[in-house]
Amino acid sequence: MKPLILVTGATGYVGGQLLKALLVAGYRVRCLARRPEALQAAETAGAEVVAGDVLDPASLRTAMAGVHTAFYLVHSMGSAGSFEEEDRRAARNFADAARDLGVSRIIYLGGLGESSQTLSPHLRSRHEVGEILRSSNIPVIEFRASVVIGSGSLSFEMIRALVERLPVMIAPRWVSIPAQPIAIQDLLEYLLASLDLPCSESRIFEIGGADQVSYGGLMSEYARQRGLKRFVLPVPVLTPRLSSLWLGLVTPLYVRVGRKLIDSIRHPTVVRDRSALTEFRVRPVGYRGAIAAALLAEDSGG
């Protein structure tokens, strides 16, 4: 019998895709969710769903009973208050419960970006969460990823909305900052492979697609594959705050989340440590292939 896997964040994009992949692979899966009713389909497919919240230590302990490996895929970017403080509390609760309940491994999805004082609050918080999880003294496999390309991914949907709605995009300077997007299928391969990675101590892996591109380049490529003529005109005057308000006018994203994303986009998010390509057999596609796969998945209803 395969070990029991706990998935947090299963109602989110990556967590939902991972949940499906784990069930297809035959794993025993338990999900912790604030809204269990949102996971009825997964429960029907064989997942166990436990009502709870990473901010509620008692519910975490119930969810972690008998768990071998726990995926930490939650964040508080949508919080109206201090998302950094909420993420800090949630990670401490998770680390404490995992240690006390004898969890053998934690797998965490964080964000790419060089650690520095100038790093955005969002990326700085992502790194801090990894540090807190490692304080449990349980082996933690932390993946640091840039933009995730897939139908339903917040960053990809932002790009889609902008390109579909605006023939001419007056864009801030952050559209030229380099990133290293990763296709959702390649990210899922890494997450699944990490379950079997020999690991007696914590590891950090930077992961990305086969090539680097700016957000402007992603928008241009999306337009090309959709057969749309679009023009991006960079300007130096749109601050992160104005950029988020601009996004709120033309996309369905929450302005609050959009602003936090843009704060992160202002920093290069590229792979500098290539050890993931040595430790895993995953060979990621480039951003062109990732966009094509996302559009194909929509057309096929996947």
C-alpha positions as CSV (number, residue, x, y, z in Angstrom):
1,M,0.0,0.0,0.0
2,K,1.3,3.4,-1.0
3,P,2.0,5.9,1.8
4,L,-0.7,8.5,2.7
5,I,-0.1,11.9,1.1
6,L,-1.5,15.2,2.5
7,V,-2.3,18.0,0.0
8,T,-2.9,21.5,1.2
9,G,-4.1,24.1,-1.3
10,A,-6.0,21.5,-3.3
11,T,-8.7,24.1,-4.3
12,G,-6.0,26.3,-5.9
13,Y,-4.7,25.8,-9.4
14,V,-1.5,23.9,-8.8
15,G,-2.9,22.0,-5.9
16,G,-6.0,20.9,-7.9
17,Q,-3.8,19.7,-10.8
18,L,-1.5,17.8,-8.4
19,L,-4.5,16.2,-6.6
20,K,-5.7,14.8,-9.9
21,A,-2.2,13.5,-10.9
22,L,-1.7,11.8,-7.5
23,L,-5.1,10.0,-7.8
24,V,-4.3,8.9,-11.3
25,A,-1.0,7.6,-10.1
26,G,-2.7,5.5,-7.4
27,Y,-1.6,7.4,-4.3
28,R,-3.7,7.5,-1.1
29,V,-4.5,11.2,-0.8
30,R,-6.0,13.3,2.0
31,C,-6.8,17.0,1.4
32,L,-7.1,19.8,3.9
33,A,-9.6,22.4,2.8
34,R,-11.5,25.3,4.3
35,R,-14.3,24.6,1.8
36,P,-14.6,20.8,1.6
37,E,-17.6,21.1,-0.7
38,A,-15.3,22.4,-3.4
39,L,-13.6,19.0,-3.5
40,Q,-16.6,16.8,-3.9
41,A,-15.4,15.5,-7.3
42,A,-12.0,14.6,-5.8
43,E,-13.7,12.8,-2.9
44,T,-15.8,10.9,-5.4
45,A,-12.5,10.0,-7.2
46,G,-11.1,8.5,-4.0
47,A,-9.5,11.4,-2.1
48,E,-10.2,11.9,1.6
49,V,-11.2,15.5,2.4
50,V,-10.8,17.0,5.9
51,A,-12.3,20.3,6.8
52,G,-9.7,22.7,8.3
53,D,-7.2,25.5,7.8
54,V,-3.5,25.9,8.1
55,L,-4.2,28.8,10.5
56,D,-6.1,26.3,12.8
57,P,-3.5,24.1,14.6
58,A,-6.2,21.6,15.8
59,S,-7.5,20.9,12.3
60,L,-3.9,20.5,11.0
61,R,-3.2,17.8,13.6
62,T,-6.3,15.9,12.6
63,A,-5.3,16.1,8.9
64,M,-1.7,15.0,9.5
65,A,-2.5,11.8,11.5
66,G,-0.8,8.9,9.7
67,V,0.6,11.1,6.9
68,H,3.9,10.2,5.3
69,T,4.5,13.2,3.0
70,A,2.8,16.6,3.1
71,F,2.5,19.0,0.3
72,Y,2.5,22.7,1.3
73,L,0.9,24.6,-1.6
74,V,-0.9,27.5,0.2
75,H,-0.3,31.2,0.4
76,S,-2.1,34.3,1.7
77,M,-1.8,36.7,-1.2
78,G,-5.5,37.3,-1.3
79,S,-5.6,38.3,2.4
80,A,-6.9,41.7,3.2
81,G,-4.5,42.0,6.1
82,S,-0.8,41.3,6.3
83,F,-0.2,38.3,4.0
84,E,3.3,38.0,5.3
85,E,2.2,37.5,8.9
86,E,-0.5,35.0,7.9
87,D,2.0,33.0,5.8
88,R,4.4,33.1,8.8
89,R,1.7,31.8,11.2
90,A,0.5,29.2,8.8
91,A,4.0,27.8,8.1
92,R,4.8,27.6,11.8
93,N,1.5,25.8,12.5
94,F,2.3,23.4,9.7
95,A,5.9,22.8,10.7
96,D,4.8,22.1,14.4
97,A,2.1,19.7,13.4
98,A,4.2,17.8,10.9
99,R,7.0,17.4,13.5
100,D,4.6,16.3,16.3
101,L,2.7,13.9,14.1
102,G,5.7,12.2,12.6
103,V,5.5,13.3,9.0
104,S,8.5,12.1,7.1
105,R,8.7,14.7,4.4
106,I,7.4,18.1,3.4
107,I,7.3,19.2,-0.2
108,Y,6.9,23.0,-0.7
109,L,6.3,25.1,-3.8
110,G,8.0,28.5,-3.4
111,G,9.1,31.3,-5.7
112,L,12.2,32.0,-7.7
113,G,14.3,35.1,-7.0
114,E,17.6,35.9,-5.5
115,S,17.5,36.5,-1.7
116,S,18.1,40.1,-1.0
117,Q,16.8,43.1,1.0
118,T,15.2,44.5,-2.2
119,L,13.2,41.3,-3.0
120,S,9.5,41.9,-3.2
121,P,7.4,41.2,-0.1
122,H,5.7,38.3,-1.8
123,L,8.9,36.5,-2.9
124,R,10.6,37.4,0.5
125,S,7.6,35.7,2.2
126,R,7.9,32.7,0.0
127,H,11.5,32.2,1.0
128,E,10.7,32.8,4.7
129,V,8.0,30.1,4.6
130,G,10.6,27.6,3.3
131,E,12.9,28.5,6.2
132,I,10.1,28.0,8.7
133,L,9.2,24.6,7.3
134,R,12.8,23.6,7.5
135,S,12.9,24.6,11.2
136,S,10.7,21.5,11.8
137,N,13.9,19.3,11.3
138,I,11.8,17.3,8.8
139,P,13.4,16.9,5.3
140,V,11.8,19.6,3.2
141,I,12.1,19.6,-0.6
142,E,11.5,23.2,-1.7
143,F,10.9,24.0,-5.4
144,R,11.3,27.6,-6.4
145,A,9.5,28.3,-9.6
146,S,8.8,31.4,-11.8
147,V,5.6,31.8,-13.8
148,V,3.5,28.7,-14.2
149,I,1.9,28.4,-17.6
150,G,-1.4,26.5,-17.8
151,S,-5.0,27.3,-18.3
152,G,-6.2,28.6,-14.9
153,S,-2.8,29.7,-13.6
154,L,-3.1,33.3,-12.2
155,S,-0.1,34.6,-14.1
156,F,-1.2,33.0,-17.3
157,E,-4.7,34.2,-17.0
158,M,-3.4,37.7,-16.4
159,I,-1.4,37.5,-19.7
160,R,-4.4,36.1,-21.5
161,A,-6.8,38.8,-20.3
162,L,-4.4,41.6,-21.3
163,V,-3.7,40.2,-24.7
164,E,-7.3,39.3,-25.5
165,R,-8.7,42.7,-24.4
166,L,-6.1,45.2,-25.4
167,P,-4.9,45.6,-29.1
168,V,-2.4,48.2,-27.9
169,M,-0.9,47.7,-24.4
170,I,0.8,50.6,-22.7
171,A,2.9,48.6,-20.4
172,P,5.2,49.4,-17.5
173,R,8.9,48.6,-17.5
174,W,8.4,45.3,-15.7
175,V,7.3,43.7,-19.0
176,S,11.0,43.5,-20.0
177,I,12.2,41.7,-16.8
178,P,13.4,38.2,-17.5
179,A,11.6,35.1,-16.2
180,Q,11.8,31.4,-16.8
181,P,8.3,30.1,-17.1
182,I,7.5,26.5,-16.5
183,A,4.6,24.5,-18.0
184,I,2.2,23.0,-15.5
185,Q,2.8,19.5,-16.7
186,D,6.6,19.9,-16.0
187,L,5.9,21.3,-12.6
188,L,3.7,18.4,-11.8
189,E,6.4,16.0,-12.9
190,Y,8.8,17.6,-10.5
191,L,6.3,17.4,-7.6
192,L,5.5,13.8,-8.3
193,A,9.1,12.8,-8.7
194,S,10.0,14.4,-5.4
195,L,7.9,11.8,-3.6
196,D,10.6,9.2,-4.4
197,L,13.7,11.3,-4.3
198,P,16.2,9.9,-1.8
199,C,16.5,12.7,0.7
200,S,17.7,12.6,4.3
201,E,18.1,16.4,4.6
202,S,16.3,19.5,3.2
203,R,17.0,20.5,-0.4
204,I,16.1,23.6,-2.5
205,F,15.6,23.2,-6.2
206,E,15.2,26.0,-8.7
207,I,13.0,24.9,-11.6
208,G,12.0,26.5,-14.8
209,G,11.3,25.9,-18.5
210,A,13.9,25.4,-21.2
211,D,14.3,29.1,-21.9
212,Q,14.0,32.6,-20.5
213,V,11.6,35.3,-21.7
214,S,10.1,38.5,-20.4
215,Y,6.4,39.1,-19.7
216,G,6.3,41.2,-22.8
217,G,7.7,38.2,-24.7
218,L,5.1,35.9,-23.2
219,M,2.3,38.3,-24.3
220,S,3.7,38.6,-27.8
221,E,4.0,34.8,-28.1
222,Y,0.4,34.3,-26.8
223,A,-0.8,36.8,-29.3
224,R,1.1,35.0,-32.1
225,Q,-0.4,31.6,-31.3
226,R,-3.9,33.1,-31.0
227,G,-3.5,34.9,-34.4
228,L,-3.9,38.3,-32.8
229,K,-2.1,41.5,-33.8
230,R,-1.0,43.2,-30.6
231,F,1.5,45.9,-29.8
232,V,3.3,46.4,-26.5
233,L,4.5,50.0,-25.8
234,P,6.7,50.1,-22.6
235,V,6.5,53.4,-20.6
236,P,8.6,54.3,-17.6
237,V,5.9,56.0,-15.5
238,L,3.6,53.2,-14.3
239,T,4.4,52.4,-10.7
240,P,3.5,49.0,-9.2
241,R,0.5,50.6,-7.6
242,L,-0.7,52.2,-10.8
243,S,0.1,49.0,-12.7
244,S,-2.2,47.0,-10.3
245,L,-5.0,49.5,-10.8
246,W,-4.5,49.3,-14.6
247,L,-4.7,45.5,-14.4
248,G,-7.9,45.7,-12.3
249,L,-9.5,47.7,-15.1
250,V,-8.8,45.2,-17.9
251,T,-8.5,41.8,-16.2
252,P,-10.7,39.8,-13.9
253,L,-7.9,39.6,-11.3
254,Y,-8.3,41.1,-7.9
255,V,-6.4,44.4,-7.8
256,R,-5.0,43.3,-4.4
257,V,-3.5,40.1,-5.8
258,G,-2.4,41.7,-9.0
259,R,-0.4,44.3,-7.2
260,K,1.5,41.7,-5.2
261,L,2.2,39.8,-8.4
262,I,3.6,42.9,-10.1
263,D,5.8,43.6,-7.1
264,S,7.4,40.2,-7.8
265,I,7.5,40.6,-11.5
266,R,9.8,43.6,-11.1
267,H,12.6,41.1,-10.1
268,P,14.2,38.6,-12.4
269,T,13.0,35.1,-11.7
270,V,15.4,32.8,-13.6
271,V,17.1,29.6,-12.7
272,R,20.7,30.0,-11.5
273,D,21.2,26.7,-9.8
274,R,20.6,23.9,-12.3
275,S,20.9,21.0,-9.9
276,A,17.2,20.0,-10.5
277,L,18.2,18.8,-14.0
278,T,20.8,16.5,-12.4
279,E,18.6,15.1,-9.6
280,F,15.4,14.7,-11.7
281,R,14.7,13.2,-15.1
282,V,12.3,16.0,-16.0
283,R,13.2,17.8,-19.1
284,P,11.0,20.9,-19.3
285,V,9.7,22.4,-22.5
286,G,10.2,26.0,-23.5
287,Y,7.6,28.8,-23.1
288,R,6.3,28.4,-26.6
289,G,5.5,24.8,-26.1
290,A,4.0,25.6,-22.7
291,I,1.6,28.2,-24.2
292,A,0.7,25.8,-27.0
293,A,-0.1,23.0,-24.5
294,A,-2.2,25.4,-22.4
295,L,-4.3,26.4,-25.4
296,L,-4.6,22.8,-26.6
297,A,-5.8,21.7,-23.2
298,E,-8.6,24.3,-23.4
299,D,-9.6,23.2,-26.8
300,S,-9.8,19.6,-25.8
301,G,-11.6,20.4,-22.5
302,G,-8.6,19.3,-20.4
